[in-house]
Amino acid sequence: AKQLNNLALLCQNQGKYWEVEQYYERALHIYQSRLGPDDANVAKTKNNLASCYLKQGKYRQAEGLYKEILTRAHEKEFGSVAGDGHPHWSSVEDSVSTQEGLKRSSSFNKLRESIRRSSEKLVRKLKGVGMEETTPRNAGMKRANSLNVLNVGTRENQDGTQSSHLTDSRALSSSTQSLTRRGSLGGTR
């Protein structure tokens, strides 16, 4: 199932969304049948599949998966969910012992944050808010700011001259969107 997820990511970078769906659905079936519906891998794969739907403009399918993921997470952390799909919060917030029993792992927090961001993005899309409002006006500024924070803009050589390492840092940047343009999987250019 993990390899199917990896294949899906590779196809997604190539824009082969139909194949991406097939790989994620197969991985999801394996995870659900072997690990159960509440396993973190099931939620991650559903989130990835929902993101794939979102990229294709299949907003209803993406919304359904995101709601399913969030509902399961609420049920797991806070107990049952009312018939209208909203969680029951009352008794959990009042009980210190229950709160101590609900400590979350860091991977679950990361997953929840990813789902929250994806859900917000979906809501903006469904409300008709354009992407130009959610992305910086100059996408290069985001990269420039992160390079500035990392302090890799200029470095002093041994002979006292300054050289720019921006071209070298580009290969190390995790903000590169498509790995397929860089060459083969073997690492040659």
N, C-alpha and C positions, 0 to 999 in steps of 0.2 A: 504494500500500500504506500509505503514511503517513496518507493521508486516511481509509482504512478503519479504521486504529487510532484516529484521532481520533473517528470516528463511533461506534466501539465504546465509547470512554470516555464519550461523551455519553449513549449508551443505557444504559450501566452506572449513571450518575448518576440515570437515570430508572427504574432497576429492570427494564429490558427485557432480561433475560439471554439469552433465546433469540436476539435480534438481535445481542447482544454476541458470542455464540459464532460466529454466521454471519460477522460482520465480521472477527473475529480469524482465523478459518479461511481466509477469502479472502486476507487480508493475508499470512498464513503461507505459503500456496501461492505467492503472487507472490514473496515474499522468497526462498523456497527455490529456486524455479525460476530466478530471475534472479541471485541472489547466492550461492547454495549453502547447504548445511545448516550450515556452520560460521560463518556471518555473525552478528555481534552482534544485528542486527535480528531474525533468526530466533529467537535465544534470548530476546530481550525480548518478542517477540510470544507465544512459548510460555509465558513466565512470566505474561504478562497473561491468557492463556487459562486457565492453571492457576488463577490467582486468581479468575477468573470461576467456574470449576467449584467452587472452594472456597466461594465466597459462596452457591452454590446447594445446597451439601451433597453435591456429586458428588465425594466424597473419593477414590475409586479412580481416577477420571480425572485428578484434580489430582495425585495421588501419582505416577501414571505419567508425566505431563509433567515434574514436578519431578525425578524420577529420570533421565529422559532428558536434561534440561538439565544436571544435575550430572555425569552420565556423560560427556557431550560436553566439558564444561569440563575435567574431569580428563584426558580423552584428549588434549585440545589442549595442556594445560600439562605433563602428566607422562608422556605416552606411552600405551601400550596399557592396557586394562583387562582384568583376569582374567575368566575365564568366569563367576565368581560375581558379577560386577558391581562388584568392588572394584578400585581403581586400584593399579598397581605404583608404590610410592614409593621403593624402596630405592636405585636408582642415581641418581635425580634429587637426593636430599638430600645425597649424598656428593660430587657433582661441582660445584665452584665455577663452572666455565665453563658448565655447563648451567644453573645458577641465573642467571647473568648473561644468558643467552640467553632466559630465561623472564620477563623484566621485563614487568609488566602495565601496561596503560594505565589511567588513572583511571576511564574509563567502564566498563572490564571489572571493575574492583574494585567499583564501585557496583552493577553488575549482579549480581556474585557475592554481595554483601552482601544485596541485595534477595531473591535466590533463597534464601540461607541463612535469612533471617528468615521468608520464606514457608514454607520447609520445616519450620522449628521450629514455626510456627503449625499447620501441617498435622499434624505428629506429635502435638502437644498435643490437637488435635481428635480424632485417631484413637485416642488413649489415653483419651479421655473426660474430659480436663481441661476444665472449663468456662471460658467466656470471662471470668467474673467474677474468675478468678484471674490473668488476663493483662492486664486493664485496670485502671486506677486506680479506687479506690472512688468518688472524686469526680472525674468527668471534667473538671469545671470547674477543678480544681486544676492540671491539666496546662497549660491555657491561662493561668491566673493566674501560674504559675511562669514560663512563657515570656515573658509580658508584663513580669514583674518583671526578668527577665534583660535584656530589651530596654530597660528603664527608660522605659517609655511610660505608666506608671500615672498620675502626676500631673505637671503642668508649671506653672511659675509664669508668669503673664501679665505684661504690661508694667506694669499697675497694682499689682502685688504680690500679687494673689490667685492662688490655685491652682485649676486646672481639671482635670477628669479627661478624658483622651483615650481612654478605653477604648472608647467607642462608635465613635469615628473609627477606632481601630486594628482593630476587628472587620472592617471592609471590606477591610483590607489583610492580614489574617491568612491564611496559607497552610493553616491547620488546618481551615478550613471544608470540610466533607465534600461538600456538594452545591452545585454552582454553578447548578443549574437553578432553585432557589428564589429566586434573586436577580433574576430578570427575563429579558428576551430576550437573545439573543446580541449584539445591537447595543449593549448597555451601558446601556440606559435602565432606569429603575426603575419 
